[in-house]
Amino acid sequence: MLNEFTKRLKMLSRPRWTVAVAVVALAGGAATYGFTKIGGTKAGHSEVSSQSRKGLQRYTPTPAEWASLTIEPVTKRAFPKSYLE
């Protein structure tokens, strides 16, 4: 069986080999593109905030905001229903 296959391969002409290699390369490239661009998993946003995804821009408080910054102990509070809906 292997001997028959090698005989058939030897019978192919150079232009047919060229076409066969081109078809295989094209099919492989199309399959790779299909798996990566079309059928692959979509790269969604992670659990990172939209502000940090913007690049090197970052929030810097103004001097007035720094001056009004306070630290308070944790307290338990009840939220109105309007906040929960």
N, C-alpha and C positions, 0 to 999 in steps of 0.2 A: 504494500500500500504506500509506504514512504517512497519506495523506488518509483512508483507511477507519478507521485506528486512532484518529485524532483525532475523527472523527465518532462512533465508539462511546464514546469517553471523554465527549464532550459529552452523550450520551444518559443517562449514569448520573445517578441522583438523589442528592441530598445525603445521605440516610441510607445509601445504598450506598457512597458515598465514605467516610463515617465508619467504616463497618464494614471496608472495604478497608484504610484507613490503620491501624486498630486491629489488624487481623490481621497486617499487615506488621510493625508495631512489636512485637507479641507474638512473632512468629517470629524477628525480629532479636534480641530480648532473650533468648529461649530458646537461640538458637544461640550467642550470646556467653557465656551462662552455661555451656552445655555445653562449649565450647572451653576456658574458663578453669578451671572447677571439676571437670569430669568427665574430659574427654579430654586435658587439658593435661598437661604434664610435672609430675611430683611434685617438689616442692621438698624435697630431702633435706638432710641435714646436710652441711656442707662438711668439710674436713679440720681443722676447729677442734676442740679438745678439749672434752669435756663441761663442764669447769670454766669455760671462758671463755664458754660459751653461757648460763650462769646469770645473767648480767647484771653488775651492778657488784660482786658479791661476789668477793673474791680472797683467795688464801692469803697470810698474813703469818706468817713464822716467829717463834717465841717467842724471848726472849732466850737461853734455854738452847740452842735449835737454832742460833742465830747463833754462839754461843760454840763449839759443836762442829763448825762448818763448817770444812773444810780443803780445800786445793787440793793435788792430787798429780799427778805426771807420768803420762802415758798409758803403760800397760803392756799387753802382749799376754797374754791368759789363755785357757785352754781351759775350755769349759763342759761340765759333765757332760751325758750324753745325756738325763737326765730333764728338763733345762731346754728342750731342743730339741723335745721331743715334745708 
